[in-house]
Amino acid sequence: MPTAYAYVGDQIPYEHRGKAMGILVSSWSLSMLGWYGLYTSWAPLCAITSEPGVR
């Protein structure tokens, strides 16, 4: 994990570093859920937003 932070710190410009770190940490958090957990956690949100007439 510290290696990935060092890589982002070296390769990403300072003004984009916060977004890159957010993506990195989010991806690790979602990977803990696994594929099944990822899809089941997004299912309610997708169901709500895909309903016709809901905006």
Secondary structure, 3 states (H helix, E strand, C coil): CHHHHHHHHHHCCHHHHHHHHHHHHHHHHHHHHHHHHHHHHHHHHHHHHCCCCCC
